[in-house]
Amino acid sequence: MSRVRTQDIVVDPAKSAVIIVVSVHAGSEGPVRSLLADVPALIRSVGFRAKEDQLSATVGVGSDVWDRLIGGPRPASLHPFQRLDGAVHHAPATPGDLVLHIRAQRFDLCFELARVIMDRLDGHVDVVDETHAFKYFDERDLLGFVDGTENPDGDEAVEAVLVGDEDPGFRGGSYLIVQKYLHDLGAWHAQPVEEQEKVIGRTKLDDIELPDDIKPSNSHVAANSITDEDGNDLAILRENMIFGEVGAKEFGTYFLGYAGDPAVTEKMLHNMFIGDPPGNYDRILDFSTPVTGTLFFIPTVYQLEGLDRPSD
């Protein structure tokens, strides 16, 4: 694959994040396009003040707004997020025209970039969801387990998240599925550690995958381990972050799954909610409930910057 200028998807783990999902007002396409074209420059302007803290951001566009906001050809696999209805648990599909995923080692950088962007969008969008998220100890989730252990890295990560020559007009882009999960920590903490480990499929303290003869087929690890027709492992890049409000007693994990083909992430979610075979759903769902679900395409930087050019 020849080099293209991609958005910052494969980056070092961040300590802070702001994730904002918005819907675009009818008639506001021009100002929104102008903002999207300026996002790469805005990232540079804010991040220049503290380069060592690695400010980065990705912007994604949803299926429902693509034709009126971007126009022209569509990414081959861009479609609305598909609701999943299992026998016990459900994954909702929720609105979202744009997603803004901001990351840095300091929260003030995330906040400042979000403020600058949202000031430009004021009066042109409605905020569907805004989440301020953070790193939790040694990359753990609120359930106490390390999250993202099986993430690819280096060239494998790039290969997993970027669209290739199968869709040449959008090569270098990516797909992002987001879901906001709320945890029932009371029910979770009532489980013995040994039972928690069977739910996840890894040991809690040292983060070692359980042997196949011990790891249940409905564990979280088993549900998310998928292969292609030739038996090759298929991977996505998870950029999950923790969020919570102590006073509201609302805690959870914000799932962000980047992939060059959203079908990979969708297969994992199918296994989680429907089960393979059907009914063998992911046990983590007995303690974690999704309240959002949306799919976006992540254009290249060149595609974003080109949005301010007059159309023919």
Stockholm file with secondary structure:
# STOCKHOLM 1.0

chainA/1-312         MSRVRTQDIVVDPAKSAVIIVVSVHAGSEGPVRSLLADVPALIRSVGFRAKEDQLSATVGVGSDVWDRLIGGPRPASLHPFQRLDGAVHHAPATPGDLVLHIRAQRFDLCFELARVIMDRLDGHVDVVDETHAFKYFDERDLLGFVDGTENPDGDEAVEAVLVGDEDPGFRGGSYLIVQKYLHDLGAWHAQPVEEQEKVIGRTKLDDIELPDDIKPSNSHVAANSITDEDGNDLAILRENMIFGEVGAKEFGTYFLGYAGDPAVTEKMLHNMFIGDPPGNYDRILDFSTPVTGTLFFIPTVYQLEGLDRPSD
#=GR chainA/1-312 SS CCCCCCCSCSCCCCSEEEEEEEEECTTCHHHHHHHHHHHHHHHHHHHGGGGGGCCEEEEEEEHHHHHHHTCSSCCTTCCCCCCEECSSCEECCCCCSEEEEEEESSHHHHHHHHHHHHHHHTTTEEEEEEEEEECCTTTBCTTSSBCCTTCCCHHHHHHHHSCCTTSGGGTTCEEEEEEEEEECHHHHHTSCHHHHHHHHTBCTTTCCBCCTTTSCTTSHHHHTCEECTTSCEECCEECCEEEEETTTTEEEEEEEEEESSHHHHHHHHHHHHTTTTTTCCCGGGGTEEECCCEEEEECCHHHHHGGGSCCC
#=GC SS_cons         CCCCCCCSCSCCCCSEEEEEEEEECTTCHHHHHHHHHHHHHHHHHHHGGGGGGCCEEEEEEEHHHHHHHTCSSCCTTCCCCCCEECSSCEECCCCCSEEEEEEESSHHHHHHHHHHHHHHHTTTEEEEEEEEEECCTTTBCTTSSBCCTTCCCHHHHHHHHSCCTTSGGGTTCEEEEEEEEEECHHHHHTSCHHHHHHHHTBCTTTCCBCCTTTSCTTSHHHHTCEECTTSCEECCEECCEEEEETTTTEEEEEEEEEESSHHHHHHHHHHHHTTTTTTCCCGGGGTEEECCCEEEEECCHHHHHGGGSCCC
//
